[in-house]
Every structure is written in C-alpha cells, then in structure tokens.
Amino acid sequence: MKFNKLLSDCASRKTDSSLPIVALLAGLAVGAVVGILFAPESGENTRGKISDKAGDLAETVKDKLHSIKGRFSHELDEAADAKDEIVNKVKKKAEDTADKAKSAVKNASDDVNDAVQHS
C-alpha cells in the first residue's frame, strides 16, 4: 500500500528535478553490478572498466550538479530582482501617499487659518 502511494506521489511531482538524477544514478549502479556479475573478462580488465565507469559516473554527477547550481543561481537572481522591484514600488507608493497626506494636512491647516482670520 505504502509503495503505491510513494509511486503516485513521485509520479505527481513533475517539477521535481531530483527524480531524473536519482533514476540515472540508480540505473548506473544497477548496470555496473550486472556488468560485473556477467563479465567474461579477467579481473584486471573488469577493474579497469569499473574504474572507467566510476570516472564517467563522477563526471556525470559533477555536470548535473553544476547544471542544477546554475539553474538555481539564475532563479535566485531573478527572485532577488523581483524582490527589489517590489520594494521599490512599495517605497514609491508610501512616499506618494505621505506626500498626499502632507498636502491634505497643509490644505486643511490653510483652510482653518483662513477661517480663523475671516471670523
């Protein structure tokens, strides 16, 4: 039961970018184990192939991590820019509102002074 829920949860998360990486790593690991078990070659050749595959795997992981880092860095920069834009809009709106309030207070004060002088 829990396995089915886990599968449905994984399938419903289409935006989760870690799933393809995990699948890639799992596939590489399974392939390496199967290759070792059924290898008709000598131990030295097999160890050389394992070393090569491990190097390839390390390079693949490094490339994927670099790609993810670049994407998140870009998204963080965009979020920071959006935040700055919103802060500037709020500041401008607050300044405009404060200016209008000052103007309204000055006009009301002038009206009161005029009324007092004409009375």
GUKE-488187 format. One record per residue: residue in one letter; x, y, z of N, C-alpha, C in turn. Coordinates in nm, 2 decimals, decimal comma. Example, Ala and Ser with C-alpha at 12.3 -4.5 7.8 and 13.67 -1.06 7.14 Angstrom:
<pts>
type;n.east;n.north;n.up;ca.east;ca.north;ca.up;c.east;c.north;c.up
A;1,32;-0,57;0,78;1,23;-0,45;0,78;1,32;-0,33;0,78
S;1,28;-0,22;0,71;1,37;-0,11;0,71;1,29;0,00;0,79
</pts>
This chain:
<pts>
type;n.east;n.north;n.up;ca.east;ca.north;ca.up;c.east;c.north;c.up
M;0,08;-0,12;0,00;0,00;0,00;0,00;0,09;0,13;0,00
K;0,18;0,13;0,09;0,27;0,25;0,10;0,35;0,27;-0,03
F;0,39;0,15;-0,09;0,47;0,16;-0,21;0,39;0,23;-0,32
N;0,26;0,19;-0,33;0,17;0,25;-0,44;0,16;0,40;-0,41
K;0,14;0,44;-0,28;0,13;0,58;-0,25;0,26;0,65;-0,29
L;0,37;0,59;-0,25;0,50;0,65;-0,29;0,52;0,67;-0,44
L;0,48;0,57;-0,51;0,48;0,58;-0,66;0,39;0,69;-0,71
S;0,27;0,70;-0,66;0,18;0,80;-0,71;0,23;0,94;-0,67
D;0,29;0,95;-0,55;0,35;1,08;-0,51;0,46;1,12;-0,60
C;0,55;1,02;-0,63;0,66;1,05;-0,72;0,61;1,09;-0,86
A;0,51;1,02;-0,91;0,46;1,05;-1,04;0,39;1,18;-1,05
S;0,33;1,23;-0,93;0,26;1,36;-0,93;0,35;1,47;-0,92
R;0,47;1,45;-0,88;0,57;1,56;-0,87;0,65;1,58;-1,00
K;0,59;1,64;-1,10;0,65;1,65;-1,23;0,76;1,76;-1,23
T;0,75;1,85;-1,14;0,85;1,96;-1,13;0,97;1,92;-1,05
D;0,98;1,81;-0,99;1,09;1,77;-0,90;1,21;1,73;-0,99
S;1,31;1,81;-0,99;1,42;1,78;-1,08;1,52;1,68;-1,03
S;1,50;1,64;-0,90;1,60;1,54;-0,85;1,56;1,40;-0,89
L;1,44;1,37;-0,93;1,40;1,24;-0,97;1,48;1,19;-1,09
P;1,50;1,26;-1,19;1,58;1,21;-1,30;1,72;1,18;-1,26
I;1,78;1,26;-1,17;1,92;1,23;-1,13;1,92;1,11;-1,05
V;1,83;1,09;-0,96;1,82;0,96;-0,88;1,81;0,84;-0,97
A;1,72;0,85;-1,07;1,70;0,74;-1,16;1,82;0,71;-1,24
L;1,89;0,82;-1,28;2,02;0,80;-1,35;2,12;0,73;-1,27
L;2,14;0,77;-1,15;2,24;0,71;-1,06;2,20;0,57;-1,03
A;2,07;0,54;-1,00;2,03;0,40;-0,97;2,05;0,31;-1,10
G;2,02;0,36;-1,21;2,04;0,29;-1,34;2,19;0,26;-1,36
L;2,27;0,35;-1,33;2,42;0,33;-1,35;2,47;0,23;-1,25
A;2,42;0,23;-1,13;2,46;0,14;-1,02;2,42;0,00;-1,06
V;2,29;-0,02;-1,10;2,24;-0,15;-1,14;2,32;-0,20;-1,26
G;2,34;-0,12;-1,36;2,42;-0,16;-1,47;2,56;-0,20;-1,44
A;2,62;-0,13;-1,35;2,76;-0,17;-1,31;2,76;-0,31;-1,24
V;2,67;-0,33;-1,15;2,66;-0,46;-1,08;2,63;-0,57;-1,17
V;2,54;-0,55;-1,26;2,51;-0,66;-1,36;2,63;-0,68;-1,45
G;2,70;-0,58;-1,49;2,81;-0,59;-1,57;2,92;-0,67;-1,51
I;2,94;-0,65;-1,38;3,05;-0,72;-1,30;3,01;-0,87;-1,29
L;2,88;-0,89;-1,26;2,84;-1,03;-1,24;2,85;-1,12;-1,36
F;2,83;-1,06;-1,48;2,83;-1,14;-1,60;2,95;-1,11;-1,69
A;3,05;-1,05;-1,64;3,17;-1,02;-1,71;3,25;-1,14;-1,75
P;3,28;-1,17;-1,87;3,36;-1,28;-1,91;3,51;-1,25;-1,91
E;3,54;-1,13;-1,87;3,68;-1,09;-1,88;3,76;-1,12;-1,75
S;3,89;-1,10;-1,75;3,97;-1,11;-1,63;3,94;-1,01;-1,53
G;3,99;-1,03;-1,41;3,97;-0,93;-1,30;4,03;-0,80;-1,33
E;4,15;-0,80;-1,39;4,22;-0,68;-1,42;4,14;-0,59;-1,52
N;4,09;-0,66;-1,62;4,01;-0,58;-1,72;3,88;-0,53;-1,66
T;3,82;-0,61;-1,58;3,70;-0,57;-1,51;3,72;-0,45;-1,42
R;3,83;-0,46;-1,34;3,86;-0,35;-1,25;3,89;-0,22;-1,33
G;3,95;-0,23;-1,45;3,98;-0,12;-1,53;3,85;-0,06;-1,58
K;3,76;-0,15;-1,62;3,62;-0,10;-1,67;3,55;-0,03;-1,56
I;3,55;-0,09;-1,44;3,49;-0,03;-1,32;3,54;0,11;-1,29
S;3,67;0,12;-1,30;3,74;0,25;-1,28;3,69;0,35;-1,38
D;3,69;0,31;-1,51;3,64;0,40;-1,61;3,50;0,44;-1,59
K;3,41;0,34;-1,56;3,27;0,37;-1,54;3,25;0,47;-1,42
A;3,33;0,44;-1,31;3,33;0,53;-1,19;3,37;0,67;-1,23
G;3,47;0,68;-1,31;3,51;0,82;-1,36;3,40;0,88;-1,44
D;3,34;0,80;-1,53;3,23;0,86;-1,61;3,11;0,90;-1,52
L;3,08;0,82;-1,42;2,97;0,85;-1,33;3,00;0,98;-1,25
A;3,12;0,99;-1,20;3,16;1,11;-1,13;3,15;1,23;-1,22
E;3,19;1,22;-1,34;3,18;1,33;-1,43;3,04;1,37;-1,46
T;2,95;1,27;-1,48;2,81;1,29;-1,50;2,75;1,36;-1,38
V;2,78;1,31;-1,26;2,72;1,37;-1,14;2,77;1,52;-1,13
K;2,90;1,54;-1,15;2,95;1,67;-1,15;2,88;1,77;-1,25
D;2,86;1,72;-1,37;2,79;1,80;-1,47;2,65;1,83;-1,43
K;2,58;1,73;-1,37;2,44;1,75;-1,33;2,44;1,85;-1,21
L;2,53;1,84;-1,12;2,53;1,93;-1,01;2,56;2,07;-1,05
H;2,65;2,09;-1,15;2,68;2,22;-1,20;2,56;2,28;-1,27
S;2,49;2,20;-1,35;2,37;2,24;-1,41;2,27;2,29;-1,32
I;2,24;2,21;-1,21;2,14;2,24;-1,11;2,18;2,37;-1,04
K;2,31;2,38;-1,00;2,36;2,50;-0,94;2,34;2,63;-1,02
G;2,37;2,61;-1,15;2,35;2,73;-1,24;2,20;2,77;-1,25
R;2,11;2,67;-1,26;1,97;2,70;-1,27;1,92;2,76;-1,14
F;1,96;2,71;-1,03;1,91;2,77;-0,90;1,97;2,91;-0,88
S;2,10;2,93;-0,92;2,16;3,06;-0,91;2,08;3,16;-1,00
H;2,05;3,12;-1,12;1,97;3,21;-1,21;1,83;3,24;-1,14
E;1,77;3,14;-1,09;1,64;3,16;-1,03;1,65;3,25;-0,90
L;1,75;3,23;-0,83;1,77;3,32;-0,71;1,80;3,47;-0,75
D;1,87;3,48;-0,86;1,90;3,62;-0,91;1,77;3,68;-0,95
E;1,68;3,61;-1,02;1,55;3,66;-1,07;1,46;3,69;-0,95
A;1,47;3,61;-0,85;1,38;3,64;-0,73;1,43;3,76;-0,65
A;1,56;3,78;-0,65;1,62;3,90;-0,58;1,58;4,02;-0,66
D;1,59;4,02;-0,79;1,55;4,13;-0,88;1,40;4,16;-0,86
A;1,32;4,06;-0,85;1,17;4,08;-0,83;1,15;4,14;-0,69
K;1,22;4,09;-0,59;1,20;4,15;-0,46;1,24;4,30;-0,46
D;1,35;4,33;-0,52;1,40;4,47;-0,53;1,29;4,56;-0,60
E;1,24;4,51;-0,70;1,13;4,58;-0,78;1,01;4,60;-0,69
I;0,97;4,50;-0,62;0,85;4,52;-0,53;0,88;4,62;-0,42
V;1,00;4,61;-0,36;1,04;4,70;-0,25;1,04;4,84;-0,30
N;1,09;4,86;-0,42;1,09;5,00;-0,48;0,95;5,05;-0,51
K;0,86;4,96;-0,56;0,73;5,01;-0,58;0,66;5,04;-0,45
V;0,68;4,96;-0,35;0,61;4,99;-0,22;0,67;5,12;-0,16
K;0,80;5,14;-0,17;0,86;5,27;-0,12;0,80;5,39;-0,20
K;0,79;5,38;-0,33;0,73;5,49;-0,41;0,59;5,51;-0,37
K;0,51;5,41;-0,35;0,37;5,42;-0,32;0,36;5,49;-0,18
A;0,45;5,45;-0,08;0,45;5,51;0,05;0,48;5,65;0,04
E;0,58;5,69;-0,04;0,62;5,83;-0,05;0,51;5,91;-0,11
D;0,45;5,86;-0,21;0,33;5,93;-0,28;0,22;5,95;-0,18
T;0,19;5,85;-0,10;0,08;5,86;0,00;0,12;5,96;0,11
A;0,25;5,96;0,15;0,29;6,05;0,25;0,28;6,20;0,20
D;0,32;6,21;0,07;0,31;6,35;0,01;0,17;6,39;0,00
K;0,08;6,30;-0,04;-0,06;6,34;-0,04;-0,12;6,37;0,10
A;-0,08;6,30;0,20;-0,12;6,33;0,33;-0,07;6,46;0,38
K;0,06;6,49;0,35;0,11;6,62;0,39;0,04;6,73;0,32
S;0,01;6,71;0,19;-0,06;6,82;0,12;-0,20;6,84;0,18
A;-0,27;6,73;0,21;-0,40;6,74;0,27;-0,40;6,81;0,40
V;-0,30;6,78;0,48;-0,29;6,84;0,61;-0,26;6,99;0,60
K;-0,17;7,02;0,50;-0,14;7,17;0,48;-0,26;7,24;0,43
N;-0,34;7,18;0,33;-0,46;7,24;0,28;-0,56;7,26;0,40
A;-0,58;7,16;0,48;-0,67;7,17;0,59;-0,63;7,28;0,69
S;-0,50;7,29;0,71;-0,44;7,39;0,80;-0,46;7,53;0,74
D;-0,44;7,54;0,61;-0,46;7,67;0,55;-0,61;7,71;0,55
D;-0,70;7,62;0,53;-0,84;7,64;0,54;-0,88;7,69;0,68
V;-0,83;7,62;0,78;-0,86;7,66;0,92;-0,80;7,80;0,95
N;-0,68;7,83;0,91;-0,62;7,96;0,93;-0,70;8,07;0,86
D;-0,75;8,04;0,73;-0,83;8,14;0,66;-0,96;8,16;0,73
A;-1,02;8,05;0,78;-1,15;8,07;0,85;-1,13;8,15;0,98
V;-1,02;8,13;1,05;-1,00;8,20;1,18;-0,97;8,35;1,14
Q;-0,90;8,38;1,04;-0,87;8,52;1,01;-0,99;8,59;0,96
H;-1,08;8,52;0,89;-1,20;8,59;0,84;-1,32;8,59;0,94
S;-1,30;8,53;1,05;-1,41;8,54;1,15;-1,40;8,66;1,24
</pts>
